[in-house]
Amino acid sequence: MNEIMNSYPVNKTNKVKIVSYNTDFVSEFPIPLPPIGKNIDSVMIKKIIAERKFPIKLENILGNENLEGIGQSKTLNLKEIFELSKLLYNTCGKFSDDSREVSKCFFPRNAILFYDENDKVFEILEICFECHRMQFYSKKSLEINGMCDNFYLKLENFYNSRELETKHKGYNNETK
């Protein structure tokens, strides 16, 4: 565990937050639906387009403390950071296998934000629990092997136990 605590990004972190975002979006490219039973004219189309919301891109918050668009967040205490680090870096063996990740959707709704001494986000680990994939924003971070059994379930339980959403809000209704 000492190796993890001395490795980037953990070694440069003053604060860690877990976040939930984009839970209102089915995909990256939302298509607004016109009201049912109404005649659609150009004014209505312009209004729909003007009111249309887009998913947030987390890279836009790098170097900022503003988390506009983040639906839920929780700042972790030292015990929780240690628990999360053990989960991320000690759950699986260190065997690389990227073949499973290539064909997945990757529309992340969760992330881990790493803050520097100036309370600015300097690293992001985005997580998609729907396709079981994750990626760091930079290439300097430790490699996480998320290919073992139950890794994503354990990580999702970590988020859920802190009352953060991990899937599209309609996900439970869609899968029943």
N, C-alpha and C positions, 0 to 999 in steps of 0.2 A: 504494500500500500504506500510505502514511503516513495517508491518510484513514481507512482501516480501523482502524489501530492507535489512532487518536484518537477513535473512535466507540464508543458504548455497544453491547455490554457489554465489549468488549475493553479500553477505556481504564480501566475500574474493576477489572480482573481482576488478582489476585495469583497465581492458580493456575487451571489448566484441567484437568478430568478428562473422559475419555470413558468411558461406562459401558454395560453390557449388563444387562438385567433382563427379567423376565416371559417368559423363553424357554421356560418349562415350560407356559405357558398358550396355548391355541388362540385364545381370545377373552377379552374382559373379564368375561364371566359364565360361569365354569366350572360345569359340571354334573357332580357326582360320579356315577360309574357304580357300581351295586351289584356285588358279587362274582358272577361267573358260576357258575350251578349251585347257588346257595344260596337257601334260603327267606328272604325279606326280612320282618323284623318291625319293630315300632316302635323297639325298642332299637337294632337295627342301623342304622336310618335316622337316629336321633339321633346315633349314633357317627360315621356318615359326615359328617353336617352339622357336628358339632363339630370334626372333623379337617380339614375343607375349608379350603383356602388360597385367598386371593384375590390377584389381581394388585396390585402396589404402584402407588400414585399418586405421581409425583415431586413434585407441588406440596406434599406433606406434608413434604418435606425442606428446603424453603426456609427459610433462617435457621438451619439446623442444620449440624452436621458429621457427624452420624450417618447412615450410608448403609445402614441395615438393609433387607434385601431386595434389594439390588443384587447381582447374580450375579458380575459381573466389572467391574473398573475399572482404569484406567491414568492416572496423572498424567503430563501431557505436559511435556516440556522446552521451552525457548524455541524451538528449531529446529522441533519438532513443532507448536507453537502457530502459528508462522509458516506452516508448510506447510498446516495445517488452515485457517487464515484465507485463504490464497490460494485454496484449493479452494472454500471457502464463498462468497467474495465476488468472485472473479475468473474463475470457470469460465464463467459465462454473461454475456450482455449484460444490461443493466438494463431488461428489458421485462417488465411485469407481465401475467400470464395465469393467473388463478385458476380458470378454467373446468374445468381438468382435475382439480383437487384437490377439488372439491365432492362428487363421488360416490364417494370412496375410503373404505376401511375405517378407517384411522387407529387402529391398535392398536400404538403405539410400543414397541419393545424396546431402543432405544438412545437415548442422549442425550449432550449436551455440558453439563457443569456448570461454571459460572463462580463462582469464590470471591472474596470480598472480603478486605480486610486482616486481618479477624478469623477467617479460615478458615471462613467461613459461606457456604453456597450463596446467591447473590442472583439468579441468572438460570439458566434451563434452556432448552435447545433440544432438543426431543424429535423423534426420527426414526423413521419407519416405512419400512423397506426393502422391505416386502412390497407396499405400495401407492404407494411413492415420494411420500411426503408428510412435511412437518416443520412444527413451529410453536414459536415462542418462548413462554415463559410470559407475559412482559410485552409490551406494545406499543411499548416504547421502543427495542427492538433494531433493528439494521439489517435491511432486507429482503433475503432471500436468494432469488435466482431459481433454483429447482431444476428448471426446465423444459427445459434444454438436453440434448442427447444425451450420454449416458454420465455425467451428473452423479452420479446415485445409485450407479452402478457404481464410480466413482472414490472416492466417499465410503465406500462399503461396503468397498472394497479397503483404504482407510486404516484402518478398524476391524479388518479381518481380518489385516492385516499386523502388528497389535499384539495378535493372538490373542484378539480379542473376538468373541463370537457375534453374529450380526445377524438371525437368523430363529428361528422356533420350532424346538426341538430335533428334531422329527420332520419338518421341512420337506423335507429331502433325500429322505427315504423316501417322503413323500407325492407328490413330483413325479416319481418314477421310474416 
